[in-house]
């Protein structure tokens, strides 16, 4: 179970992301972003070592606000071979120095995200210890387990990040979030698994959309 510490973090997560986001291929802004936290959830590490948080941040600097999904992992030591995925380091008031990584490149987060899709674990509230997040829903219609202990190569494009899984399956994280209208299906056609969640729009309205989608070979 992840324990939420009420303490200071320096620099803040938004400060780290403010300097990291503009270099991403899926970032839609044209300058320094103005970020606000709009939602998110957590997953638990079975070993209790890695913090995992899926943060939704909204950039309000442009004419139209854009919401992004950023999965982060927090570690007490550097992750070997993941220098390219380092978002930055923070000083945590309780845990000390923490290394924050783009979670798409962290095998612990990828494994737990697949477990969430398969229904073997539950999303946890972003800011409350030991509390499930009922706004996060998932489904899995594939055969067998999609999870793998092997790191999944991750590639960014204009919309998000694609992870290549064993046996030809693909896991896509939707980085640029878009609300799904009430009259449209939540589950994309051809998907074998998915995760949906909600966030707050620029006027405080509730938005809901696709966070991640799993497709089998040929889909």
Backbone as a chain_set.jsonl record, in Angstrom:
{"seq": "XXXXXXXXXXXXXXXXXXXXXXXXXXXXXXXXXXXXXXXXXXXXXXXXXXXXXXXXXXXXXXXXXXXXXXXXXXXXXXXXXXXXXXXXXXXXXXXXXXXXXXXXXXXXXXXXXXXXXXXXXXXXXXXXXXXXXXXXXXXXXXXXXXXXXXXXXXXXXXXXXXXXXXXXXXXXXXXXXXXXXXXXXXXXXXXXXXXXXXXXXXXXXXXXXXXXXXXXXXX", "coords": {"N": [[0.837, -1.201, 0.0], [0.621, 2.171, -0.923], [1.802, 4.924, 0.896], [0.668, 8.104, 1.554], [2.489, 10.89, 2.045], [2.298, 13.822, 3.946], [4.007, 16.333, 3.221], [6.834, 18.424, 2.298], [8.068, 18.893, -1.062], [10.829, 19.374, -3.081], [12.349, 20.328, -6.071], [8.873, 21.125, -6.872], [6.47, 18.776, -8.243], [5.105, 19.884, -10.422], [6.863, 21.876, -11.161], [9.063, 20.36, -12.021], [7.87, 19.022, -14.205], [7.215, 21.175, -15.791], [9.594, 21.969, -17.005], [10.283, 19.68, -18.337], [8.206, 18.742, -20.05], [8.016, 20.374, -22.522], [9.871, 19.269, -24.32], [8.809, 16.93, -25.21], [7.513, 14.815, -27.836], [4.758, 14.803, -28.047], [3.847, 17.092, -26.893], [1.845, 19.966, -27.068], [2.084, 22.672, -26.781], [3.607, 25.975, -27.284], [5.621, 27.195, -25.967], [6.82, 28.016, -22.702], [5.099, 26.001, -20.449], [2.083, 26.534, -18.531], [1.16, 25.02, -15.822], [-1.383, 23.113, -14.192], [-2.537, 20.843, -11.713], [-4.806, 18.339, -12.576], [-5.965, 15.955, -11.945], [-5.723, 12.345, -11.493], [-4.208, 9.169, -10.501], [-2.959, 6.493, -8.398], [-0.76, 3.609, -8.388], [0.1, 0.629, -6.633], [3.262, -0.642, -5.662], [4.116, -3.98, -5.456], [6.405, -4.739, -4.065], [6.861, -2.59, -2.493], [8.723, -0.561, -2.947], [8.857, 1.286, -5.063], [7.375, 4.308, -5.906], [4.374, 5.089, -7.596], [2.649, 7.095, -9.825], [0.014, 8.365, -11.726], [-0.304, 11.241, -13.231], [-2.525, 13.806, -14.144], [-2.068, 16.671, -15.872], [-2.826, 20.029, -16.723], [-2.183, 22.27, -19.274], [-2.425, 25.626, -19.349], [-1.514, 27.707, -20.852], [-1.924, 28.34, -23.526], [-4.272, 29.316, -26.154], [-6.256, 27.406, -26.026], [-6.827, 25.153, -23.436], [-4.846, 22.28, -22.663], [-4.885, 18.928, -21.712], [-2.726, 16.574, -20.209], [-1.546, 13.231, -19.778], [0.652, 11.956, -17.465], [2.576, 9.453, -16.458], [4.432, 8.753, -13.609], [7.305, 7.474, -11.916], [8.734, 7.087, -8.694], [11.785, 6.816, -7.2], [14.217, 5.607, -4.816], [16.82, 5.468, -5.576], [18.932, 5.724, -8.503], [17.572, 4.361, -11.562], [18.878, 1.75, -13.3], [20.127, 2.096, -16.572], [18.158, 3.838, -17.419], [18.574, 6.505, -17.907], [17.746, 8.193, -19.96], [15.093, 8.48, -19.457], [14.749, 9.967, -17.222], [13.039, 12.343, -15.393], [13.641, 14.174, -13.432], [15.224, 15.084, -10.277], [14.173, 15.117, -6.832], [13.847, 16.58, -3.584], [12.505, 15.033, -0.971], [10.533, 15.625, 1.87], [10.277, 13.601, 3.798], [11.247, 11.159, 2.727], [13.664, 11.798, 1.563], [16.185, 12.163, -1.011], [14.769, 11.726, -4.195], [14.382, 10.03, -7.252], [12.758, 10.852, -10.143], [11.004, 9.331, -12.728], [9.94, 9.003, -16.171], [7.254, 7.024, -16.307], [6.606, 5.21, -18.324], [8.904, 4.029, -19.12], [9.714, 2.528, -17.053], [9.982, -0.624, -15.745], [8.555, -1.602, -13.532], [6.267, 0.014, -13.256], [5.062, -0.444, -15.769], [4.44, -3.185, -15.604], [2.575, -3.152, -13.496], [0.588, -1.533, -14.555], [-0.365, -3.153, -16.632], [-1.332, -5.204, -15.031], [-3.425, -3.816, -13.843], [-5.09, -3.407, -16.077], [-5.778, -6.054, -16.562], [-7.3, -6.567, -14.362], [-6.227, -7.455, -11.979], [-5.161, -5.83, -10.056], [-6.065, -2.782, -8.332], [-6.778, 0.639, -9.061], [-5.524, 3.319, -7.077], [-6.408, 6.031, -4.901], [-5.267, 9.332, -5.588], [-4.408, 11.113, -3.599], [-4.962, 10.061, -1.096], [-4.239, 7.707, 1.37], [-4.458, 4.163, 1.05], [-6.972, 3.929, -0.322], [-9.277, 3.1, -2.731], [-9.598, 4.219, -6.145], [-12.46, 4.939, -7.581], [-13.105, 6.132, -9.933], [-11.494, 5.291, -11.929], [-11.542, 2.962, -14.447], [-11.293, -0.307, -15.93], [-10.74, -2.876, -18.448], [-10.449, -6.208, -19.759], [-10.242, -8.363, -22.395], [-8.694, -10.192, -23.602], [-6.854, -13.271, -24.154], [-5.199, -15.24, -21.732], [-2.373, -13.904, -19.871], [-1.387, -10.539, -20.151], [0.785, -9.398, -19.042], [4.305, -8.927, -18.547], [7.582, -9.709, -17.421], [9.692, -8.592, -18.674], [11.308, -5.576, -19.738], [9.435, -3.206, -21.622], [9.954, -1.889, -24.798], [9.594, 1.57, -25.417], [8.003, 4.025, -27.398], [7.596, 7.321, -28.423], [5.013, 9.284, -29.974], [3.003, 11.678, -31.816], [0.672, 11.641, -30.369], [0.897, 10.045, -28.11], [2.393, 7.392, -26.197], [3.782, 4.369, -27.235], [4.104, 1.028, -26.302], [5.914, -1.854, -26.939], [4.972, -5.101, -26.497], [5.552, -8.562, -25.474], [4.93, -11.185, -27.897], [3.756, -9.686, -29.862], [1.811, -7.871, -29.0], [0.525, -4.554, -28.322], [0.769, -1.736, -26.252], [-0.73, 1.267, -25.679], [-0.309, 4.462, -24.323], [-2.293, 7.2, -23.806], [-1.249, 10.274, -24.13], [-1.995, 12.939, -24.734], [-4.92, 14.065, -23.64], [-8.36, 13.525, -24.323], [-11.727, 14.315, -23.907], [-14.305, 11.842, -23.897], [-17.276, 11.851, -25.64], [-20.645, 11.431, -24.354], [-22.223, 9.898, -26.037], [-20.538, 8.232, -27.411], [-18.714, 5.128, -27.677], [-16.841, 3.847, -24.881], [-14.813, 1.953, -25.048], [-12.288, 1.369, -27.338], [-12.573, 0.271, -30.76], [-11.582, -3.014, -31.539], [-9.832, -3.254, -29.414], [-8.18, -5.111, -26.84], [-7.964, -4.584, -24.238], [-8.274, -1.922, -21.798], [-7.911, 1.278, -20.138], [-9.795, 3.683, -18.512], [-10.27, 6.998, -17.299], [-10.918, 9.908, -15.213], [-10.816, 13.525, -15.147], [-10.363, 16.99, -14.213], [-11.752, 19.616, -16.057], [-10.779, 22.795, -17.638], [-12.558, 24.666, -16.571], [-13.311, 23.516, -14.27], [-15.068, 21.468, -14.763], [-16.112, 18.014, -15.013], [-14.301, 15.703, -16.831], [-13.987, 12.823, -18.938], [-12.095, 10.127, -20.221], [-10.013, 8.153, -22.455], [-7.234, 6.503, -21.097], [-5.329, 4.451, -21.457], [-4.738, 1.865, -23.863], [-4.883, -1.489, -24.868], [-3.796, -3.643, -27.387], [-4.029, -6.639, -29.257], [-1.94, -8.836, -31.291], [-1.982, -7.799, -34.664], [-4.058, -6.028, -34.326]], "CA": [[0.0, 0.0, 0.0], [1.349, 3.425, -0.968], [1.481, 5.858, 1.963], [0.749, 9.49, 1.107], [3.121, 11.725, 3.069], [1.973, 15.249, 3.906], [5.296, 16.96, 3.447], [7.294, 19.269, 1.203], [8.876, 18.306, -2.128], [11.558, 20.465, -3.731], [11.281, 21.176, -6.602], [7.568, 20.476, -6.926], [6.236, 17.973, -9.445], [4.749, 20.763, -11.53], [8.082, 22.548, -11.607], [9.817, 19.388, -12.815], [7.191, 18.776, -15.467], [7.229, 22.391, -16.591], [10.816, 22.005, -17.809], [10.417, 18.414, -19.06], [7.155, 18.551, -21.05], [8.18, 20.979, -23.852], [10.719, 18.464, -25.203], [8.117, 15.694, -25.613], [6.914, 14.916, -29.176], [3.307, 14.966, -27.957], [3.512, 18.383, -26.273], [1.189, 20.805, -28.06], [2.318, 24.078, -26.525], [4.623, 26.653, -28.084], [6.527, 27.901, -25.074], [6.829, 27.483, -21.342], [3.72, 25.695, -20.051], [1.531, 26.952, -17.242], [0.54, 23.748, -15.471], [-2.164, 22.878, -12.979], [-2.887, 19.434, -11.549], [-6.228, 18.179, -12.889], [-6.442, 14.635, -11.551], [-4.751, 11.27, -11.537], [-4.365, 8.065, -9.568], [-1.726, 5.794, -8.069], [-0.699, 2.161, -8.318], [0.998, 0.157, -5.574], [4.35, -1.567, -5.966], [4.039, -5.108, -4.526], [7.607, -4.786, -3.239], [6.876, -1.434, -1.607], [9.927, 0.235, -3.151], [8.713, 2.296, -6.112], [6.138, 5.069, -5.931], [3.832, 5.19, -8.959], [1.551, 8.052, -9.895], [-0.422, 8.825, -13.033], [-0.743, 12.611, -13.017], [-3.099, 14.585, -15.24], [-1.769, 18.093, -15.754], [-3.406, 20.84, -17.791], [-1.425, 23.454, -19.669], [-3.369, 26.711, -19.602], [-0.78, 28.843, -21.416], [-2.368, 28.643, -24.876], [-5.658, 29.75, -26.351], [-7.062, 26.302, -25.548], [-6.134, 24.335, -22.438], [-4.577, 20.905, -23.08], [-4.622, 18.026, -20.599], [-1.752, 15.53, -20.506], [-1.36, 12.152, -18.814], [2.074, 11.73, -17.23], [2.879, 8.471, -15.423], [5.733, 8.964, -12.987], [7.753, 6.6, -10.832], [9.63, 7.744, -7.742], [12.72, 5.818, -6.693], [15.213, 6.065, -3.856], [18.133, 5.37, -6.219], [18.75, 5.747, -9.959], [17.19, 3.14, -12.261], [19.93, 1.431, -14.264], [19.774, 2.106, -17.981], [16.987, 4.687, -17.687], [18.96, 7.916, -17.86], [16.96, 8.925, -20.957], [13.716, 8.624, -18.967], [14.758, 10.735, -15.971], [12.361, 13.633, -15.428], [14.416, 15.03, -12.541], [15.343, 14.636, -8.89], [13.462, 15.943, -5.868], [14.131, 16.354, -2.165], [11.26, 14.736, -0.275], [10.699, 15.959, 3.281], [10.327, 12.387, 4.614], [11.99, 10.074, 2.073], [14.958, 12.259, 1.08], [16.347, 12.32, -2.459], [13.96, 10.832, -5.014], [14.574, 10.12, -8.692], [11.464, 10.76, -10.817], [11.156, 8.833, -14.089], [8.789, 8.776, -17.037], [6.901, 5.665, -15.944], [6.524, 4.321, -19.483], [10.203, 3.376, -19.272], [10.019, 1.847, -15.794], [9.31, -1.93, -15.831], [7.631, -1.817, -12.413], [4.994, 0.658, -13.593], [4.447, -1.126, -16.91], [3.871, -4.439, -15.11], [1.387, -2.872, -12.691], [-0.453, -1.027, -15.453], [-0.953, -4.321, -17.267], [-2.123, -5.88, -13.998], [-4.653, -3.037, -13.707], [-5.933, -3.725, -17.224], [-6.262, -7.427, -16.399], [-8.172, -6.646, -13.197], [-5.549, -8.098, -10.848], [-4.925, -4.801, -9.053], [-7.005, -1.672, -8.422], [-6.231, 1.988, -8.966], [-5.608, 3.928, -5.759], [-6.612, 7.477, -4.902], [-4.029, 10.083, -5.773], [-3.983, 11.883, -2.429], [-5.431, 9.429, 0.13], [-3.639, 6.39, 1.56], [-5.296, 2.974, 1.164], [-8.332, 4.256, -0.772], [-9.405, 2.853, -4.17], [-10.123, 5.278, -6.997], [-13.571, 4.354, -8.317], [-13.255, 6.799, -11.215], [-10.637, 4.6, -12.897], [-12.118, 1.676, -14.838], [-10.475, -1.043, -16.88], [-11.314, -4.116, -18.943], [-9.516, -7.073, -20.475], [-10.951, -9.438, -23.075], [-7.721, -11.055, -24.25], [-6.632, -14.595, -23.597], [-3.941, -15.314, -21.023], [-1.898, -12.691, -19.207], [-0.641, -9.614, -20.998], [1.931, -8.904, -18.297], [5.616, -9.506, -18.819], [8.636, -9.195, -16.551], [10.69, -7.952, -19.514], [11.01, -4.181, -20.055], [8.798, -3.012, -22.916], [10.447, -0.701, -25.493], [8.581, 2.62, -25.508], [8.241, 4.992, -28.458], [6.665, 8.447, -28.404], [4.565, 9.89, -31.218], [2.312, 12.947, -31.608], [-0.481, 11.483, -29.495], [1.182, 9.353, -26.862], [3.532, 6.495, -26.109], [3.46, 2.99, -27.578], [5.024, 0.055, -25.735], [5.864, -3.141, -27.611], [4.939, -6.196, -25.541], [5.823, -9.858, -26.094], [3.922, -11.841, -28.736], [3.175, -8.756, -30.814], [0.816, -6.964, -28.422], [0.933, -3.161, -28.18], [0.104, -0.956, -25.208], [-0.613, 2.708, -25.953], [-0.745, 5.432, -23.332], [-2.773, 8.419, -24.443], [-0.656, 11.396, -23.393], [-2.877, 14.083, -24.947], [-6.223, 13.548, -23.24], [-9.54, 14.098, -24.96], [-12.969, 13.776, -23.336], [-15.147, 11.002, -24.742], [-18.69, 12.242, -25.515], [-21.511, 10.417, -23.759], [-22.829, 9.045, -27.053], [-19.51, 7.426, -28.056], [-18.284, 4.009, -26.827], [-15.612, 4.061, -24.132], [-13.798, 0.979, -25.448], [-11.977, 1.492, -28.765], [-12.802, -0.916, -31.576], [-10.416, -3.876, -31.7], [-8.991, -3.289, -28.22], [-8.318, -6.257, -25.942], [-7.95, -4.068, -22.873], [-8.197, -0.471, -21.762], [-8.091, 2.002, -18.875], [-10.411, 5.002, -18.613], [-10.25, 7.766, -16.066], [-11.528, 11.234, -15.282], [-10.018, 14.657, -14.712], [-11.102, 18.252, -14.183], [-11.522, 20.507, -17.173], [-10.276, 24.127, -17.277], [-13.562, 25.385, -15.792], [-13.681, 22.67, -13.141], [-16.014, 20.433, -15.17], [-15.57, 16.662, -15.029], [-14.079, 15.109, -18.145], [-13.654, 11.414, -18.862], [-11.546, 9.693, -21.492], [-9.129, 6.997, -22.529], [-5.874, 6.661, -20.58], [-4.455, 3.446, -22.054], [-5.437, 0.84, -24.625], [-4.083, -2.663, -25.189], [-4.245, -4.314, -28.609], [-3.325, -7.859, -29.551], [-1.303, -8.868, -32.616], [-2.86, -7.565, -35.798], [-5.094, -5.047, -34.001]], "C": [[0.871, 1.25, 0.0], [0.858, 4.346, 0.148], [1.686, 7.272, 1.449], [1.302, 10.339, 2.246], [2.711, 13.187, 2.873], [3.238, 16.029, 4.246], [5.677, 17.789, 2.226], [8.115, 18.454, 0.203], [9.51, 19.456, -2.894], [12.482, 19.904, -4.804], [9.96, 20.423, -6.626], [7.445, 19.654, -8.218], [5.901, 18.856, -10.638], [5.963, 21.528, -12.052], [8.948, 21.61, -12.449], [9.186, 19.201, -14.193], [7.203, 19.995, -16.375], [8.464, 22.508, -17.468], [10.985, 20.763, -18.671], [9.439, 18.291, -20.228], [7.469, 19.15, -22.426], [9.042, 20.167, -24.815], [10.042, 17.183, -25.668], [7.483, 15.869, -27.0], [5.411, 15.171, -29.141], [2.892, 16.266, -27.267], [2.984, 19.333, -27.339], [1.44, 22.299, -27.87], [3.435, 24.658, -27.38], [5.599, 27.449, -27.228], [6.52, 27.245, -23.715], [5.396, 27.223, -20.887], [3.365, 26.32, -18.708], [0.646, 25.809, -16.761], [-0.262, 23.818, -14.182], [-2.461, 21.382, -12.929], [-4.392, 19.274, -11.696], [-6.785, 16.817, -12.5], [-5.33, 13.617, -11.576], [-5.07, 10.18, -10.538], [-3.003, 7.43, -9.327], [-1.895, 4.292, -8.241], [0.317, 1.782, -7.248], [2.05, -0.774, -6.151], [4.27, -2.734, -4.982], [5.239, -5.209, -3.592], [7.723, -3.592, -2.301], [8.056, -0.504, -1.788], [9.711, 1.435, -4.073], [7.36, 2.988, -5.976], [5.671, 5.23, -7.375], [2.603, 6.089, -8.963], [1.272, 8.412, -11.347], [-1.032, 10.211, -12.83], [-1.385, 13.159, -14.295], [-2.791, 16.053, -14.96], [-2.374, 18.817, -16.945], [-2.544, 22.068, -18.02], [-2.412, 24.533, -20.081], [-2.72, 27.901, -20.303], [-1.292, 29.254, -22.789], [-3.806, 29.108, -24.936], [-6.636, 28.686, -25.877], [-6.238, 25.466, -24.57], [-5.986, 22.903, -22.953], [-4.216, 20.078, -21.865], [-3.689, 16.91, -21.048], [-1.754, 14.491, -19.386], [0.128, 11.868, -18.69], [2.235, 10.695, -16.121], [4.298, 8.672, -14.904], [6.033, 7.846, -11.994], [8.762, 7.364, -9.994], [10.478, 6.675, -7.083], [13.728, 6.44, -5.741], [16.63, 5.981, -4.362], [17.913, 5.373, -7.718], [18.388, 4.37, -10.515], [18.213, 2.885, -13.354], [19.391, 1.437, -15.688], [18.626, 3.015, -18.34], [17.33, 6.173, -17.629], [18.12, 8.761, -18.814], [15.55, 9.218, -20.473], [13.635, 9.439, -17.687], [14.076, 12.082, -16.182], [13.115, 14.635, -14.557], [14.525, 14.409, -11.168], [14.665, 15.64, -7.97], [13.974, 15.62, -4.474], [12.802, 16.237, -1.439], [11.471, 14.932, 1.221], [10.8, 14.763, 4.201], [11.288, 11.356, 4.037], [13.358, 10.496, 1.55], [15.005, 12.37, -0.432], [15.541, 11.257, -3.206], [14.253, 11.108, -6.487], [13.234, 9.886, -9.37], [11.681, 10.397, -12.28], [9.833, 8.857, -14.845], [8.427, 7.295, -16.888], [6.766, 4.709, -17.105], [7.819, 3.55, -19.708], [10.617, 2.632, -18.005], [9.278, 0.507, -15.785], [8.348, -2.197, -14.689], [6.276, -1.198, -12.733], [4.308, -0.056, -14.75], [3.774, -2.419, -16.458], [2.592, -4.194, -14.325], [0.26, -2.274, -13.519], [-1.133, -2.183, -16.176], [-1.792, -5.126, -16.272], [-3.442, -5.151, -13.749], [-5.608, -3.355, -14.852], [-6.557, -5.107, -17.062], [-7.176, -7.597, -15.191], [-7.546, -7.3, -11.988], [-5.179, -7.115, -9.748], [-5.938, -3.68, -9.287], [-6.26, -0.338, -8.34], [-6.481, 2.549, -7.57], [-5.745, 5.442, -5.885], [-5.276, 8.21, -4.927], [-3.514, 10.692, -4.477], [-4.429, 11.3, -1.091], [-4.822, 8.041, 0.234], [-4.714, 5.313, 1.662], [-6.761, 3.269, 0.818], [-8.418, 4.018, -2.265], [-9.991, 4.056, -4.899], [-11.202, 4.675, -7.89], [-13.784, 4.999, -9.682], [-12.446, 6.125, -12.316], [-11.234, 3.229, -13.186], [-11.232, 1.019, -15.878], [-11.222, -2.278, -17.348], [-10.235, -4.899, -19.665], [-10.302, -8.226, -21.077], [-9.998, -10.381, -23.785], [-7.622, -12.403, -23.56], [-5.259, -14.636, -22.937], [-3.572, -13.985, -20.4], [-1.115, -11.836, -20.175], [0.66, -9.19, -20.34], [3.208, -9.637, -18.689], [6.635, -8.894, -17.886], [9.695, -8.446, -17.347], [10.322, -6.497, -19.757], [10.437, -4.062, -21.461], [9.385, -1.775, -23.585], [9.327, 0.307, -25.702], [8.985, 3.636, -26.568], [7.177, 6.074, -28.401], [6.261, 8.835, -29.826], [3.774, 11.15, -30.88], [1.152, 12.848, -30.628], [-0.139, 10.864, -28.147], [2.415, 8.491, -26.952], [3.067, 5.073, -26.372], [4.542, 2.078, -27.011], [4.818, -1.283, -26.433], [5.995, -4.259, -26.585], [5.269, -7.512, -26.243], [4.64, -10.354, -26.928], [3.158, -10.851, -29.616], [2.111, -7.823, -30.281], [1.399, -5.561, -28.284], [0.1, -2.494, -27.095], [0.349, 0.514, -25.499], [-1.115, 3.508, -24.773], [-1.091, 6.717, -24.056], [-2.256, 9.603, -23.637], [-1.502, 12.657, -23.525], [-4.304, 13.597, -24.71], [-7.353, 14.296, -23.935], [-10.782, 13.495, -24.321], [-13.729, 12.943, -24.36], [-16.598, 11.436, -24.566], [-19.538, 11.085, -25.003], [-22.082, 9.452, -24.788], [-21.809, 8.212, -27.824], [-19.079, 6.297, -27.129], [-16.967, 4.318, -26.132], [-14.483, 3.167, -24.632], [-13.525, 1.108, -26.946], [-12.188, 0.175, -29.498], [-11.504, -1.701, -31.73], [-9.518, -3.976, -30.485], [-9.235, -4.57, -27.428], [-8.263, -5.833, -24.477], [-7.85, -2.563, -22.888], [-8.284, 0.02, -20.323], [-8.706, 3.347, -19.197], [-10.324, 5.692, -17.259], [-10.884, 9.124, -16.269], [-10.54, 12.286, -14.795], [-10.898, 15.895, -14.731], [-10.735, 19.104, -15.382], [-11.103, 21.887, -16.705], [-11.268, 24.955, -16.463], [-14.037, 24.577, -14.585], [-14.66, 21.567, -13.484], [-15.321, 19.064, -15.205], [-15.468, 16.182, -16.464], [-13.67, 13.652, -17.952], [-13.149, 10.948, -20.222], [-10.611, 8.522, -21.34], [-7.746, 7.349, -21.998], [-4.903, 5.695, -21.273], [-5.299, 2.422, -22.776], [-4.45, -0.251, -25.0], [-4.663, -3.323, -26.432], [-3.381, -5.561, -28.829], [-2.675, -7.805, -30.911], [-2.319, -8.669, -33.726], [-3.971, -6.57, -35.547], [-4.495, -3.671, -33.738]], "O": [[1.766, 1.378, 0.835], [-0.346, 4.53, 0.328], [2.766, 7.603, 0.958], [0.66, 10.49, 3.285], [2.773, 13.714, 1.762], [3.5, 16.342, 5.407], [4.936, 17.846, 1.245], [8.763, 17.47, 0.559], [8.827, 20.393, -3.308], [13.333, 19.072, -4.488], [9.933, 19.21, -6.42], [8.224, 19.826, -9.155], [6.367, 18.6, -11.748], [6.07, 21.792, -13.25], [9.501, 22.019, -13.47], [9.874, 19.22, -15.213], [7.201, 19.858, -17.599], [8.399, 23.08, -18.556], [11.749, 20.782, -19.636], [9.808, 17.786, -21.288], [7.211, 18.487, -23.43], [8.946, 20.365, -26.026], [10.627, 16.422, -26.439], [6.973, 16.944, -27.312], [4.851, 15.699, -30.102], [1.7, 16.509, -27.08], [3.6, 19.491, -28.393], [1.047, 23.104, -28.714], [4.12, 23.937, -28.105], [6.328, 28.295, -27.746], [6.244, 26.052, -23.593], [4.562, 28.128, -20.933], [4.228, 26.592, -17.873], [-0.48, 25.646, -17.231], [0.12, 24.483, -13.219], [-2.616, 20.735, -13.964], [-5.167, 19.969, -11.039], [-7.969, 16.557, -12.709], [-4.151, 13.96, -11.668], [-6.067, 10.248, -9.819], [-2.017, 7.787, -9.972], [-3.009, 3.769, -8.24], [1.271, 2.516, -6.99], [1.76, -1.593, -7.023], [4.349, -2.507, -3.775], [5.121, -5.7, -2.47], [8.579, -3.574, -1.417], [8.372, 0.27, -0.885], [10.323, 2.485, -3.877], [6.321, 2.329, -5.936], [6.479, 5.479, -8.27], [1.651, 5.876, -8.212], [2.19, 8.725, -12.105], [-2.145, 10.337, -12.319], [-0.849, 12.992, -15.39], [-3.203, 16.603, -13.938], [-2.427, 18.274, -18.049], [-2.22, 22.805, -17.09], [-3.151, 24.37, -21.052], [-3.302, 28.985, -20.348], [-1.115, 30.405, -23.185], [-4.47, 29.273, -23.913], [-7.717, 29.007, -25.384], [-5.091, 25.118, -24.85], [-6.89, 22.375, -23.6], [-3.354, 20.463, -21.075], [-3.845, 16.364, -22.14], [-1.936, 14.817, -18.213], [0.794, 11.575, -19.682], [2.048, 11.025, -14.95], [5.248, 8.751, -15.684], [5.136, 7.337, -11.322], [9.538, 8.172, -10.503], [9.954, 5.739, -6.478], [14.053, 7.624, -5.834], [17.56, 6.378, -3.66], [16.814, 5.057, -8.174], [18.839, 3.344, -10.004], [18.393, 3.719, -14.241], [18.341, 0.862, -15.974], [18.151, 2.972, -19.475], [16.468, 7.001, -17.334], [17.814, 9.915, -18.514], [14.879, 10.1, -21.009], [12.552, 9.586, -17.122], [14.482, 12.865, -17.04], [13.215, 15.811, -14.905], [13.982, 13.332, -10.919], [14.584, 16.832, -8.267], [14.472, 14.523, -4.219], [12.065, 17.214, -1.307], [12.463, 14.464, 1.779], [11.356, 14.883, 5.293], [12.06, 10.745, 4.776], [14.142, 9.644, 1.132], [13.987, 12.639, -1.07], [15.614, 10.066, -2.903], [14.359, 12.259, -6.912], [12.631, 8.828, -9.192], [12.44, 11.058, -12.988], [8.758, 8.748, -14.256], [9.193, 6.419, -17.29], [6.807, 3.496, -16.899], [7.83, 2.536, -20.405], [11.749, 2.159, -17.904], [8.047, 0.502, -15.814], [7.398, -2.959, -14.867], [5.243, -1.827, -12.504], [3.094, -0.254, -14.716], [2.658, -2.717, -16.883], [1.625, -4.942, -14.467], [-0.911, -2.491, -13.209], [-2.356, -2.189, -16.316], [-2.838, -5.665, -16.631], [-4.461, -5.785, -13.476], [-6.802, -3.551, -14.627], [-7.728, -5.307, -17.387], [-7.767, -8.662, -15.012], [-8.257, -7.669, -11.054], [-4.91, -7.526, -8.619], [-6.593, -3.64, -10.329], [-5.253, -0.211, -7.644], [-7.518, 2.287, -6.96], [-5.265, 6.05, -6.842], [-4.287, 7.752, -4.355], [-2.302, 10.777, -4.277], [-4.297, 11.958, -0.058], [-4.883, 7.272, -0.725], [-5.755, 5.522, 2.286], [-7.67, 2.906, 1.564], [-7.699, 4.672, -3.02], [-10.782, 4.813, -4.336], [-10.889, 3.974, -8.852], [-14.548, 4.487, -10.501], [-12.685, 6.362, -13.501], [-11.411, 2.423, -12.272], [-10.511, 1.692, -16.616], [-12.209, -2.686, -16.737], [-9.24, -4.339, -20.124], [-10.954, -8.981, -20.356], [-10.44, -11.281, -24.5], [-8.231, -12.634, -22.516], [-4.277, -14.141, -23.491], [-4.37, -13.048, -20.402], [-0.282, -12.337, -20.929], [1.551, -8.673, -21.014], [3.188, -10.797, -19.1], [6.572, -7.702, -17.584], [10.514, -7.735, -16.764], [9.147, -6.193, -19.963], [10.896, -4.737, -22.383], [9.326, -0.693, -23.0], [8.229, -0.062, -26.119], [10.14, 4.056, -26.639], [5.985, 5.772, -28.339], [7.056, 8.73, -30.761], [3.869, 11.644, -29.757], [0.695, 13.866, -30.108], [-0.812, 11.13, -27.152], [3.36, 8.8, -27.677], [2.074, 4.622, -25.8], [5.735, 2.312, -27.205], [3.697, -1.787, -26.513], [7.005, -4.356, -25.887], [5.267, -7.574, -27.472], [3.493, -9.979, -26.682], [2.048, -11.139, -30.063], [1.55, -7.043, -31.051], [2.611, -5.393, -28.146], [-1.117, -2.667, -27.031], [1.495, 0.96, -25.559], [-2.215, 3.269, -24.276], [-0.289, 7.255, -24.82], [-2.784, 9.897, -22.564], [-1.708, 13.37, -22.542], [-4.832, 12.808, -25.493], [-7.312, 15.513, -24.11], [-10.877, 12.273, -24.205], [-13.791, 13.292, -25.539], [-17.111, 11.395, -23.448], [-19.199, 9.917, -25.19], [-22.394, 8.308, -24.454], [-22.172, 7.549, -28.796], [-19.074, 6.478, -25.912], [-16.087, 4.961, -26.703], [-13.323, 3.579, -24.639], [-14.449, 0.97, -27.748], [-12.006, -0.902, -28.929], [-10.453, -1.127, -32.016], [-8.531, -4.711, -30.514], [-10.364, -5.056, -27.355], [-8.493, -6.647, -23.582], [-7.395, -1.978, -23.87], [-8.676, -0.715, -19.418], [-8.204, 4.075, -20.053], [-10.308, 5.043, -16.213], [-11.334, 9.453, -17.366], [-9.559, 11.975, -14.12], [-12.034, 15.858, -15.204], [-9.557, 19.292, -15.689], [-11.069, 22.142, -15.501], [-10.857, 25.858, -15.735], [-15.041, 24.914, -13.958], [-15.054, 20.801, -12.605], [-14.11, 18.97, -15.4], [-16.436, 16.248, -17.222], [-13.081, 13.292, -16.933], [-13.702, 11.323, -21.256], [-10.437, 7.971, -20.253], [-7.157, 8.356, -22.388], [-3.79, 6.079, -21.632], [-6.426, 2.132, -22.374], [-3.32, 0.028, -25.401], [-5.871, -3.538, -26.524], [-2.169, -5.54, -28.617], [-2.84, -6.819, -31.628], [-3.382, -9.291, -33.731], [-4.757, -6.286, -36.45], [-5.227, -2.724, -33.45]]}, "num_chains": 1, "name": "protein.A"}
